[in-house]
Structures are given as structure tokens and as C-alpha cells.
Amino acid sequence: MEINKVGYPFSEKTPIHSENETPMRKSLLDQLPLVPAVIDHPLARELAVISAVLDQLPGATELVHEALSWRGGKRVDPTKGRDGMAAEQVLRVAVLKQMSGFSYAELAFHLLDSSTYRSFCRLDYSANPPTKSTLQKNVKRVSPEAWEAINQSVVLKAQELGVERGAKVRTDCTVVESNIHQPTDSSLLWDSVRVLVRIMGKAKEEFGVAFTDHTRRAKRRWYKIANSKSAEQRKPLYRDLIKVTEKTVQQAQRAADELRSVVPDSIAQTTRLSDLTDELQQYCGLANQVLSQAERRVMRGEPVPTGEKIVSIFEPHTDIIVKAKHREPDYGHKVCLTTGASGMVVDLVVEDGNPADVTLAVKSISRLTSLFGTAPRQVSFDGAFASRLNLTEIKALGVEDVAFNKRCGLEVTDMVKNKTVYRALSAFRAGIEGSISFLKRSFGLVRCTWRGLSSFKAYAQLSVLACNLLVVARRILVATG
């Protein structure tokens, strides 16, 4: 793949400085070039290679375009409305955002300020760049399945370029946190009250729905519970907080019924009534779940199974991930990822719940076999993936050497050719910890800041896509000198 020094369509015929120019000038305004100056910088060179790789991905732009063609479950008529962002621009903007760790506001500023970023995102210099809200709306419309498919095409392109062969891989699991606060029964009850009161406040302001505001009383109980020193002190406070929450939920349900009886004057009012009613119903359901959980756990001392617990009314999809008995649980989702010898993440799956690692080994290799068309030659796993059955099934897929970090009763010669190969694969497996750290530190995978389960998965896949593109770019730059 041929890539020029910078990779951007900047003119080199208009230099910034000339050897014959006057050394002292009052102003540079009349001598500025008509196009931005060529930037010879490592980041600019990396973006140039990433841009070239994106241009060679079959179907990537089409996947994003298909996602942008739908809004609210309906296909958008391309002949109506204002011209929006092109699919190619959305793809590049999303990669740039995740790779740089920008918020949407920061991304909007840098697209306005940086000619390099504008060139990478194929934005017109003569027009203002998209606003932060436009960027957010477009990027969030791309589904996790689309990002995953684009990432798979990057992996296959890397194989074609000789960056990643897919013959030697390693698999491990980690946790990506949801964007929630530390959950307690009292904080969840307080969240339920304040959110329902906030929605009823909008209903009162717009449609005259009457209700009694109990937020002050609920906040006081929550605060006292947080500062109580014993269960005996907390129990009566919890009893009152539960009572307040129940009253608020009852009022919210009555408010929803009253909103349904309102006769709208316009289409906009019809939509607004529907939105408020749906919002009240949603949070009433979550608040009832919180009430049931608090009643069982606090008042009756009954243990609630992990699968039945709710840890956030804002991100109810959040799983409780317990890694060990004496470690604090994580709140988010377990992800199983596989990396190759190049450091690229060749596969990532956001798991449902907290499945045991031993149940994920065969599925991981099956997915890779489907992606590459053939099984990897060598694979390495953490000890938690080890079992005799997994070894047998993975070998049956065509893998020659399977190394589990802990033998768990397995003989080395059953897994690999000899002890030298086993030691090499065990050392190779340790490298995945660095890849996980790189994803979390540099691509935001430590915590997903997007709301909803679908957005959580899209965020994780986009982080992996940005990481893989940067790895490919750096490998190519090293290879080409």
C-alpha cells in the first residue's frame, strides 16, 4: 500500500516561507497560503495511513449509510429534509473521537480548529463543521452490529497487508463499567423519587397534573442512612424512605392515567403526552423493582439472587460481575476478547451476565474460525478457561497447540507439542494484559459513557475499531520506514 508523506490533499506549491522574503514584516495576513500547510507530524502520518485503510475497506461506508437511513424505526426519505453528514464522515468522525478520547463538545472544537482533523474526516473547508449535537446524533445511530462488521473488515484487511495473520491468538475476559454511581438500596430509592418527581413536575407545568413533592423528605432519609453507623439506626429510616417512595410511585401512576385522558391540541402535544406517559411508566416499573429489592434485603433480611438485582434505574441492563469472594464487585458487562500476535483485537463479545470463563473458550475459537475461514494454529488461554472438554473440542476445530495457563489436571503433551512450546505460549498469553490496559487507558474501554445496552455494545466495538486502526497504522509506518 503506497502512502505519501502526509496523505492529505495539501498544495506544496505555496510555501509558508521563502528564502528571498523580507526578514521584517508588519503583518502576515496578506501572505497566508490559500490551503493549510503540510504537517509533518507522527499523528498526521498515523491519520494518513488510517485514512488510506478506511478507503480500502469493502462495504464499511455502506454499513454506516444503512444505519443512518433509519430513524425511529422508519427509513428516512433521502429526498426530504436538510442534507446531513455523509456516511464516510460519520465513520471517520467516530473513529477520531474514540481514538482521541474527545467528548462531543471537544470533538466539535477540534474539527473547527484543526485542518488535519478536517482533512481526515473529509469535511468541507468552506463550511462550518458539525455541531456537538449533530455529531452525537449521527454517531449514536450506528448499531453495534455495524461497528463489529467494520472491525472484522479491518482485521481481514490487516491479514491481507501482512499485519495480522490470525494464526496465533490469546483470549481473556475483562469488565467494562457502566456509567453509574456506587449502588446502595437507599441511593436507588432516592433516585426513584427524584426522577419521578422531576417528570411529574414537567407534566404539571405543561398539562396541569397535580402531585405532592416528597423529594425533601426522601433526600433527608437517604442522607441519614448514608451516615448511620449501625443496621439498627438504618432500619427505621429505610422504612420511612420506602414509604415515601411508594407514595411517589402511586402518584406517578395516577399522573400517567391523567395524562392519557388529556385531549391533545396538536401533533406536537400528542407526541409530548406519549413521551411523558412512557417515561412515567418506565420509571414506575423500575422503582417498583427497587422497592421489592429493598423490602427483601433490608426489611426482611432476605438474600436477593444476583440475576434479580437492579443496580441502577438509569442503566438497568448493568450486570454485577463478581471476580472473587474477597474482591469488590464490578458493575457493567463482562467482555471476552481475543488478540493476535500484532496486538490487534481480532474479536470482542459483550457477554450477557457473568458466564464462567470455561464456557467461553470454544465459542471464541469458533468465531475466529468463521472470521478467518480456518482455525488458528496456536491459542493461549488463562487458567480459568481450562477443561478437558474444552481442549478436546478446540483441537477438533483444527487448532494444533492449545495452552491453558493453569494445567488443571491436563498434561503438557496433551495440550501442545512440548514444554518449550507451552512456555512460549504461556508468555505470549501474558501480553493480552497489556492490550486490555491499552484499550482501557487510551480508548475509553474502562467505562462506557453511552446510555443503554445497545449503545454500550456500540461503544465497546467502536473502541476496538479505533484501537485496531491505530495498531495497523503504526505497524505499516514501522514497516515502510
Buried (B, 14 or more C-beta within 10 A) or exposed (E): EEBEEBBBEBEEEEEEEEEEEEEEEEEEEEEEEEBBBBBEEEEBBBBBBBBBBBEEBEEBBEBBBBBBBEEEEEEEEEEEEEEBBBBBBBBBBBBBBBBBEBEBEEBBBBBBEBBBBBBBBBBEEEEEBBBBEBBBBBBBBBBBBBBBBBBBBBBBBBBEBEBBBBBBBBBBBBBBBBBBEEBBBBBBBBBBBBBBBEBBBBBBEBBEBEBEBBBEBBBBBBEBBEEBEEEEEBEEBBBBBBBBBBBBBEBBBBBBEBBEEBEEEEEEBEEBBEEBBEBBEBBBEBBBBBBEBBBBBBEEEEEEEBEEBBBBBBBBBBBBBEBEEEEEBBBBBBBBBBBBBBBBBBBBBBBEEBEEBBEBBBBBBBBBBEBBEEBBBBBBBBBBBBBEEBBEBBBEBEBBBBBBBEBBEBEBEEBBEEEEBBEBBBEBBEBBEEBBEBBBEBBBBBEBEBBBBBBBBBBBBBBBBBBBBBBBBBBBBEEEE
